[in-house]
Amino acid sequence: MELLRRLLARTLGLGAAEDAEPERRLEELTLRGVGRFLSGGRCKKVLCMVGAGISTSAGIPDFRSPGTGLYANLGSYDLPYPEAIFEIGFFKEHPEPFFALARELFPGQFKPTVCHYFMRLLQDKGLLLRCYTQNIDALERVAGLDPERLVEAHGTFVTSRCLEPSCRQSYTLRWMKERIFSSLVPRCEKCESVVKPDIVFFGENLPQRFFSLLQADFPQADLLLIMGTSLQVQPFASLVGRVPPSTPRLLINKEKTGQGDPLLSLMGLGGGMDFDSDKAYRDVAWLGECDAGCRALAELLGWKEELEALVESEHAAIDARTEGDPWAPPKAKGGRDSQDPPPKIKGDVGDPPSAEGGAPPH
């Protein structure tokens, strides 16, 4: 609908205001320029969009890297094609491959990365408007992001529910973990149907929370920080075009991505990232490992020692828990006192408008 609105506005000559020269807020299109803007007092609301690349240093593979990505290493699961393991139709008929993979990816085996704790610093300093994550590893929660500041666009392992429409019984992370690590296909205690984690498979809708919050969040962002995502999965990828025309956008990633679609650009409706053209004025790409990019930005902001201390102290606290499980109760006072994860916020799972056929979990 937004695309049609913009096309009609341009065709009817009603888009003059949008076509006005946008304000240039960065002194230079570099990480240093972003750092100066972020620390200069004008940037008060940072919006983050993150993908699997921020979790690879924790030991979780991303999805699409040649040779090392998850899709490239599913040969042992006897799938018709790699993406089938995350298709809801295939899952209903053959849930075993997914639950075998889930044992490898299950939350509680990994620690948050520098990227996760950089976002935690943004939150602690009152700068984080919201984090929109494609990830299902729940490491944002483990890092201490307030659930109200978090939108898990592709769902979460933290809660699960029965697939039977007339039942939909919900289950906790601990319940699901016990069955997955016992090599069992989790089945509902009420109706014996398969129980699926609340992650979004191909063919499913995204959580209602995603749609309800993006309408308000993106127009008020002062800075869009995009990390560790290929920006290939819709509708998540389209969010980069929803911030105001003057809002700077920083990509921290191994490669440039999110650049404009040629057809839309020809129609004057680009909206994609522009890092290199003569008209570039707000987009910055820092290429490399996401943790290194966050460290570099933290150093420019004068936060380097604070970030390193936060990572060290939080990782030590995780190690102090039972078997290093971030979801386990602490051995000493002062930590979380329940094995169950933080409560799910209202609206995490629902029946939103169509999401173009769903999305893969990362």
N, C-alpha and C positions, 0 to 999 in steps of 0.2 A: 504493500500500500504506500509506503514511503517513496519507493521508486516511481510509482505512478504519479504521486502527488508532485514530485520534483519535475517529472517529465511534462506534466500538464502546465505547471507553473512556467517552465521555460518556453514551452510552445505558445502559450497565451501571453507571454511577455509579463508575467506576474512575479518573476524571480529576480527583479533588479536588486533588491536588498541583499539577497543571498550572493549575487554576483559581485558585490562590492569588494574592493581589495581588503582581505582580512588583516587584522592586526598581527604584526610579527613580534612575538614575545621573547624569542631567543636571540641573544646577542650573536651567537654563532651556532651552526648546526653540528655540534659535537657534544660529547658527554659532559665536557666542561661547561658548555652553554646551558645544558639541562640542569647541571648542579647549581649554577649561579641563579637560574630562575627558581629552582626549588628552595634555595636558601635566602632568596631575596625579599621574602615577605608577601609577594603577590600570589604565590601558589599555596593555597590552603586546603584543597581537596584533590587528592591523588586517587585515581581509579586504576586498579590493576587487572590485567587479563593474563592468566597464566595457563601453561600446558605442561605436558609430560617432561619437557626439557628441564624444568626446575627440580625434578625429582631423580634424574639419572645419577647424580653424584651420591644419592642415598642407596644406590644399588638397584633401582627400579628401571627397567628398560623403557625407552620411549616406544612409539608404535611404528614409525616409518623410516628410521635410519637404516640404510642398506647394510645388510650383514649382521648388525647388532640389534636392530629394532624387533619388537615383539612379533610383528607380522612375518618377519623373515625367519623366525625360529619356532614355528608351530608344526613342523613336519611330523612330529611324533604323535600328534593328536588326530591323524586320519581325517582331516577336514576336506570338504570339496573345494574350498578356497579359504585363505586366512581369515577374512572378515566374518566368515560364518560363525565363528566362535562367539561373536557379539551380536548375532542376529536373533531377534526374539522368536521367529518362526522355527529356526534350527534348534534353539535352546529348548523349546517346548517338546520337541521330538527327541533331542539328544542332549540332555543337560550334563552328561558326564564330562565331556571335554572342558567345558567352562569351569566346573568345580575342581577339576585337576589343576587347571591353570590358576584358579583362585588361591590354591594352597601356596603358590609361589609369590603371589602379589598381596596376600592378605595383610591388612593393617596390623601393626604391632611388631612387625619384624624390621622396621626401618625407622631411622631418625630423620627429622626435618633437616633441610639443607640451609646453607647461608642465605639463599633466596627467600626461603620461608621466614627466616628470622629478620631479614631486611624489611619484609612487609610487617612483621611484628613491631619493628622500630617505628615504622611509619604510623602504625596504630597507636603506639605508646606516646608518640609526639603529637597526636591529634591531627595527623595529616591524611590518614587513610579513610577515604570515602567508602570504598567497598572493594573486595577482591572477588572477581569472577573467575572461577577455576574450572578447567575441563577435567581435572584429575579426580580419581576415585580413591586415592590412597589415604585421604583424611589427614595428611601431614600438616595442612594449614591449621586444623583444629589442635593437633599435637603441639604445634609451635606456639599456640596461645592466641590465635586470632579469635576475637569475639564472634560467636555464631551469627550475631546480627550484622557483622561486617563482612560476612561470607555468603557467596552464592555458588553452590556446587551445581554448576550448569548441567553436568552429565551425571548427577546423582552421587550416591555415596554407599560405601559398604557398612556404614555405621548402623543402619536399620535395614530390615528385610521384611518381606511380607509374602503371604500365600498368593499364588497366581490365580486361584479359583475366584472368579468375579463375585460369587455369592458369599465368599468367606473373607478374604483379604486380611486374615489374622496377621498381626505384626510381631516381629521377633527382634531381639537385641543382638548386638555384635558378639557378645559372649556365647549366646545360643548358637549362632551361625558358625562361629569358630570351632566349637566342640564337634560339630558334625563334619565340617570340611576337613579338619585334621584327623578325623576318624575314617576318612575316605568314604563317607556316606553322601548320597544325594539327599540334601535336607528336605524333609517332608513335613507338612503341616500336622500338628498334633490334634487338630480338630477334624480335618477332612482328608488327610493323606495326600493332598496335591503337593507339587513341588513348590518350595519356598525360594524366592529369588532375592538377592540383595537389591536395594533400591538404587541401582545404577541404571543408566539409560542405555538400552540396546538400540541397534538399528531397528526401526519400525515402531519405536515408542515415542511418546511425547516428552518434552523436557519438563522439569518441575515448574509449577505455577509461579513459584518465587522468582524464577529467572525472568519471566515475562512481566510480572508486576513491578519489579524494582528497576529494570533497565530503563523504563520510560522516564523515571525521575532522576536516576543517577547520571546517565551519560550527558544530558544537557548542562549539568552543573559542574562537570569535571574541569579542573584547572590544568591537570596533567594526566595523560594516559600512558601507563607503564605496561608494556607488553613483553612477556618473558617466556621463552621456552615453548613456543607453539608454532606449528606450521601454518596456522590460519587457513586450513583446507576444509574444515568441517563447518557446515552451516547448521543453524543460524549464528553460531558463536563468532565465526570469522567476520561476519558483516558488522559486528559491533564497533569495529575501528572507525567506521564512518558515521557513528552516531554522536560523537562529541562535537562541540561547536567548531566552526572553521578556524578559529584562532587558537584552539587548544593544542599545545605541543604534544607530540606522540613519540615516545622513546621505545625502540625495539632492542631488547637484549636477547640475542639468539645466535646460533651457529651460522646461520645464513639469512640473507634478506628474504623477507616474505611479506605477504599482505599488500603487494603492489597492485595498482589498478588493473581492472579487467579492460582489455583493449576495446571491446565493443561498447562498454559503458563509457569509457573515456571518449570514444568517437561521438557519442550522444551528448557529451558534456556532463555526464553524471558519474564521474569517476569515483571519488570517495576513498580510493585505495591509498596506500602509502606512497609517497614520492620522496625518495632519498637523493636522487642524482640529477634531476632535470634542472634547467635554468629557473624553473618556476618553484622549485622546492623552497619552503619557508618555515616549516614547523616539524618535519619528520627527521629523526635521528636514528641511525642504526649502529649499535655497538656489537661487533661480531666476535664470538668466542663462547667459552663456557659461561653459563648463566651465573654461577657462583662468583667467577672472576669479575664479571660485569657489575654485580652488586657490591663487591668489595671495592672496585674502582670508584663507583659512585659514592659509596660510603666515605671513602677517603677524601673525595672532593668536598663532601658535606661536613667533614670533621667528625664523622661518626665511626671511623674505622675501629678504634679501640673499644668503643661501646658495643659495636657489632660482634667483635671477636669475643668479648667477655660474655655477651648474651649467649652465643653459640656454645661456648665452653661450659657455662653454668647450667644451661638447659640440657645439654647432652649428659652432663654428670648426674643431673636429677633423674634422667631416664635410666641411666645405668644403675642407679640406686633402687629402682623399682624391681619387682620380681622378674628375674631373667631378662632384664633390660627391655621389658614390654612397656611401651608408653601408656598403654591402657590399663596396666596392672596397678593395684593399690601400692602406695609408697611403703617402704620399710620403716620409715620414721615419720613423726608428725610433721605437718606443714604442707602436705600434698593432697592430691585427690584421694578420697577414702572409699571409693567404690570401683569395682571392676567394670561396671557398666560405663559406656562412653558418655560424654556430655549430652544432655537432652537435645533431641531434634527440635529445631524451631518450627513453629507453625508455618505451613506452606511449603515445606521441603519437597513433598511429593503430592501431586494432584492431577487434575485433568485440564491442562492448559490448551490454548489454541494449537492448531496443527504446527508441528515443528519441522516441516519438510521431510517427513519420514524418519525422524529421530536422528541420533548421532552416536558415534562410537564413544566408549567411556572416557577416552583421553582426547 
